[in-house]
Amino acid sequence: MTQSTPDDVKNRYLSVRHAVQRAARDADRAEADVTLVVVSKTFGPEDIEPVLLSGHRIFGENRVQESQGKWPELKARFPDVELHLIGPLQSNKTKEAIALFDVIETVDRPSIAEALSKELKKTDRRPKLYVQINTGEEPQKAGVAPKEADDFLKRCHSEWGLEISGLMCIPPVDEPPSPHFALLRKIAERNGLKILSMGMSSDFEAAIQLGATHVRIGSAIFGHRG
Ligand SMILES: *Cc1c(COP(=O)(O)O)cnc(C)c1O
């Protein structure tokens, strides 16, 4: 079910893209240094298509199974699509995730690092991997605790042979996001990581100000998820 017309989606996409570019300039950063990841979870091909037809190719999804249902067909039509997994990954879905996703942003615990390591040995596919940090140390939220981040990142390399390219976080909904963005940046800097996936519809300007290289934006483009 869609409540937006294709033109609504296209226009909102264009204005979000513009706002991301403006936020980059405001932060004295190059527009090309901030990548917009359009989060299409819960929305179907009819909603996603206007964004693809506007030339956009980078999308985020939070469930492997849902993505398997809609993306293979869209990827056949738009082969240069880059898909990011931004939701929790289960060990029994790592094979499917590696097959479909170009970036897995949610490496968040030893068991998943180990499962990914095993599956990667069986395939030539090499999705980029980011580690999710639970900056707010929320018990219900996935991610590595900030104080365990350095050790986990080292183990990813030494124990599981994984090359990690960046970090991602989802700040607590009821707190100002900026301290969380700053914390993520600090952890990335001391571990030599260049990619920072942080900032969503409500807070991407602040994230860009604090160094986000990837912002993940859904509802500002597609409307509210039903
Ligand atoms: C849904 C989701 C987003 C997009 O959130 P909006 O508020 O709709 O922009 C970003 N990141 C993650 C991890 C998400 O699950």
The ligand as an ORCA input file, in Angstrom:
! r2SCAN-3c Opt
* xyz 0 1
  C      14.709      2.951      9.602
  C      16.134      3.272      9.791
  C      16.681      4.490      9.319
  C      15.853      5.553      8.645
  O      15.125      6.251      9.601
  P      14.202      7.508      9.178
  O      13.918      8.159     10.466
  O      13.006      6.908      8.520
  O      14.990      8.348      8.262
  C      18.031      4.702      9.493
  N      18.828      3.789     10.095
  C      18.345      2.617     10.558
  C      19.275      1.662     11.193
  C      16.991      2.324     10.426
  O      16.525      1.154     10.891
*
